[in-house]
Amino acid sequence: MSESMSVEQIVDDCVSYWVDTGVGATEAAEMRTELQSHLHEASAADKPLESVVGPDLEVFAEAWAVETRGNAHRVHPVEVAPAAHAPHERQKARASAGIGAFAIGTVALVAALAGFGPKESDVSDMAVWQWLWSVATVLLAIGEMLTAGFFLLPFAIGAAAAAVLAFFEVVVPLQIATFLGVSIASLWTMNKYARKEDENTLPVGATWYINATAMVVEDIDPSLGTGQVRVETEQWRATTDIGTHISAGTRVRVAEVRGARLVVEPMEF
């Protein structure tokens, strides 16, 4: 989808697709109104329009149209849905902030130790430690580039921190302690934030919301096509396949995503 597309262009393209692929005029008009509402809400919240329709507008339009006209015109897999990326973006922001805080903290610690840490009185062997930590940093960094995962990178960071202290002639025990401490802290940070980014990458579009817990904020009546739920801070139109009315205030589970609407069921269902 082009980043320069306006709300009206997106809506018009979707409606044209729906009509051309068998969606009735009445249903297409209702879908137009609903889509406009979501897009305007995203725009008002300074979110990209892609957060509603995803990167491929045709995929989004097809996914929503399936429930209206059946499977006869389906051209994409059933699991394709709109890309609702807001929770994922928040997760990315938290990971970036966590890694950034660790980096700043590590630099500040090493600078403090280099400037104020106890100095080695006998510096005759300091060149050995300078070379040792420098070579270890290079070898570990190369090893990290040649292997998968982040296992060697934390130790390369620890060795680099120790090398800085060696060049400032800080006592050897403190160099070793810094290597161990920074390596362990780096390893913990990588596991908590960097790998979580890969684990939480959206598989396809709004499937992020599948199995999420939501709160009904407007009665869900599938016969009338009404109902809204709140997932975290996001509010979405919702429906249900259980054939009964779901009252506002009910906690529900997101079972499926259809177009710009979440399909939910009561938690005890």
C-alpha positions in Angstrom: 0.0 0.0 0.0 1.3 3.5 -0.9 2.1 5.6 2.1 0.6 8.6 0.4 -2.9 7.1 0.1 -5.6 9.1 1.8 -8.5 7.7 3.9 -10.9 8.2 1.0 -8.6 6.6 -1.5 -8.2 3.5 0.7 -11.9 3.3 1.3 -12.7 3.7 -2.4 -10.2 1.0 -3.5 -11.6 -1.4 -0.9 -15.2 -0.8 -2.0 -14.3 -1.2 -5.6 -12.7 -4.5 -4.8 -15.6 -5.7 -2.7 -18.2 -4.9 -5.4 -16.0 -6.4 -8.2 -15.7 -9.7 -6.3 -19.3 -10.3 -5.4 -20.1 -8.3 -2.2 -23.5 -6.8 -2.3 -24.0 -3.0 -2.6 -25.7 -2.8 0.8 -23.0 -4.8 2.6 -20.3 -2.8 0.8 -21.8 0.5 2.0 -21.9 -0.7 5.6 -18.3 -1.9 5.3 -17.3 1.5 3.8 -18.8 3.3 6.9 -17.1 0.9 9.3 -13.7 1.2 7.6 -13.9 4.9 7.4 -14.5 5.0 11.2 -11.4 2.9 11.9 -9.2 4.9 9.5 -10.3 8.2 11.0 -9.7 6.9 14.5 -6.2 5.9 13.6 -5.5 9.2 11.9 -6.8 11.1 14.9 -4.5 9.1 17.1 -1.5 9.9 14.8 -1.2 6.3 13.8 -0.3 5.2 10.2 -3.3 4.1 8.2 -1.4 0.9 7.6 -2.0 0.0 11.2 -5.6 -0.6 10.2 -5.4 -2.1 6.7 -1.9 -3.5 6.6 0.7 -3.3 3.9 -1.4 -5.0 1.2 -4.7 -3.4 0.6 -6.1 -6.2 -1.5 -5.2 -8.8 1.2 -7.1 -6.7 3.7 -10.2 -6.2 1.4 -10.3 -9.9 0.6 -10.0 -11.0 4.2 -13.0 -8.8 5.2 -15.1 -9.7 2.2 -14.9 -13.5 2.8 -17.5 -13.4 5.6 -19.9 -11.4 3.5 -19.8 -13.4 0.2 -18.5 -16.8 1.3 -15.5 -18.5 -0.1 -16.3 -18.5 -3.9 -14.0 -15.6 -4.7 -11.3 -16.2 -2.1 -7.9 -15.4 -3.5 -5.9 -15.4 -0.3 -5.5 -17.8 2.7 -8.1 -17.7 5.4 -5.7 -16.6 8.0 -4.9 -13.3 6.3 -6.2 -10.3 8.2 -5.6 -6.6 8.6 -2.3 -5.6 10.1 -3.2 -4.1 13.5 0.3 -3.3 14.6 -0.2 -1.1 17.6 0.6 -3.6 20.4 3.6 -4.8 18.4 4.9 -1.3 18.0 4.6 -0.7 21.7 6.6 -3.9 22.3 9.3 -2.7 20.0 9.4 0.7 21.7 9.8 -1.0 25.1 12.6 -3.3 23.8 14.4 -0.3 22.3 14.1 1.6 25.5 15.4 -1.3 27.6 18.4 -2.0 25.4 19.1 1.8 25.2 19.0 2.1 29.0 21.4 -0.9 29.4 23.8 0.6 26.8 23.9 4.0 28.6 24.3 2.3 32.0 27.2 0.2 30.8 29.0 3.2 29.3 28.5 5.2 32.4 29.8 2.4 34.6 32.9 1.8 32.5 33.6 5.5 32.4 33.3 5.8 36.2 35.6 2.8 36.8 38.1 4.0 34.3 38.2 7.5 35.8 37.9 6.7 39.5 38.7 2.9 39.9 41.9 1.8 41.7 45.0 1.8 39.5 47.5 -1.0 39.1 50.7 0.0 40.9 52.8 -2.4 38.7 52.0 -1.7 35.1 54.7 -3.9 33.6 52.1 -6.7 32.8 49.3 -4.3 31.8 50.1 -4.6 28.1 49.3 -8.3 28.3 45.9 -7.7 29.7 45.3 -4.9 27.1 46.1 -7.4 24.3 44.1 -10.2 26.0 40.9 -8.2 26.3 41.3 -6.6 22.8 41.9 -9.9 21.0 39.0 -11.6 23.0 36.7 -8.7 21.9 37.6 -9.2 18.2 37.4 -13.0 18.3 34.1 -13.0 20.1 32.6 -10.4 17.8 33.7 -12.4 14.7 32.3 -15.6 16.3 29.0 -13.8 16.9 28.8 -12.8 13.2 29.4 -16.4 12.1 26.9 -18.0 14.5 23.2 -17.7 15.0 21.7 -16.0 18.1 23.2 -13.6 20.6 25.3 -16.0 22.7 28.8 -14.6 22.0 27.8 -10.9 21.6 27.3 -10.4 25.4 30.8 -11.7 26.1 32.3 -9.5 23.4 30.7 -6.5 25.1 32.1 -7.6 28.4 35.6 -8.1 27.0 35.4 -4.6 25.4 34.5 -3.1 28.7 37.4 -4.9 30.4 39.7 -3.7 27.6 38.8 -0.1 28.3 39.7 -0.5 31.9 43.0 -2.2 31.0 44.0 0.7 28.9 43.3 3.0 31.8 45.4 0.7 34.0 42.6 -0.2 36.4 43.5 -3.2 38.7 43.2 -6.6 37.1 40.6 -8.1 39.5 38.3 -5.2 38.7 38.8 -5.8 35.0 37.8 -9.5 35.5 34.8 -8.5 37.6 33.7 -6.0 35.0 34.0 -8.6 32.2 31.9 -11.1 34.1 29.3 -8.5 35.3 28.8 -6.8 31.9 28.7 -10.1 30.1 26.0 -11.5 32.4 24.0 -8.3 32.3 24.3 -8.2 28.5 23.2 -11.8 28.2 20.2 -11.1 30.4 19.3 -8.0 28.4 19.6 -9.8 25.1 17.3 -12.6 26.2 14.7 -10.3 27.7 14.4 -7.7 25.0 16.2 -8.6 21.7 14.9 -12.1 21.4 11.5 -11.1 22.6 11.3 -8.9 19.5 11.7 -12.0 17.2 9.2 -14.0 19.3 6.5 -11.3 19.2 6.8 -10.5 15.5 3.3 -10.5 14.0 2.8 -13.7 11.9 0.2 -12.1 9.7 -1.7 -8.9 10.3 -4.1 -8.7 13.2 -3.6 -12.3 14.2 -1.7 -10.6 17.1 -5.1 -10.2 18.7 -6.0 -13.9 18.5 -6.6 -15.3 22.0 -6.3 -11.9 23.6 -8.7 -10.9 26.4 -11.1 -8.0 25.6 -13.8 -6.2 27.4 -17.2 -5.6 25.7 -17.9 -1.9 25.8 -21.0 -2.0 23.6 -23.5 -4.8 23.5 -22.7 -7.4 20.8 -25.7 -8.4 18.8 -24.7 -10.4 15.7 -28.2 -10.1 14.2 -28.0 -6.3 14.2 -24.3 -6.2 13.5 -23.6 -4.0 16.5 -21.0 -4.3 19.2 -17.6 -3.0 20.3 -14.8 -4.4 22.5 -11.6 -2.9 24.0 -8.3 -4.7 23.7 -5.7 -3.0 25.9 -6.2 0.6 24.8 -7.6 -0.2 21.3 -11.3 -0.2 20.6 -12.7 -2.4 17.8 -16.0 -3.3 16.4 -16.9 -6.9 17.3 -19.2 -9.8 16.5 -19.7 -13.3 17.7 -20.4 -16.7 16.2 -22.0 -18.2 19.3 -25.5 -17.0 18.3 -26.3 -15.1 21.4 -26.2 -11.5 22.6 -23.1 -10.5 24.7 -23.7 -7.7 27.1 -21.4 -4.7 27.8 -19.0 -5.4 30.7 -18.5 -9.1 29.7 -14.9 -10.3 29.4 -14.4 -12.1 26.1 -11.7 -13.9 24.2 -10.8 -12.9 20.6 -11.3 -16.1 18.6 -10.8 -14.7 15.1 -10.3 -11.5 13.1 -12.5 -10.7 10.1 -11.6 -7.6 8.2 -11.7 -4.8 10.6 -13.9 -6.7 13.1 -12.9 -9.0 16.0 -14.9 -12.2 16.4 -15.2 -12.9 20.2 -16.6 -15.4 22.6 -17.2 -15.2 26.4 -14.3 -16.3 28.5 -16.4 -19.2 30.0 -17.6 -20.4 26.6 
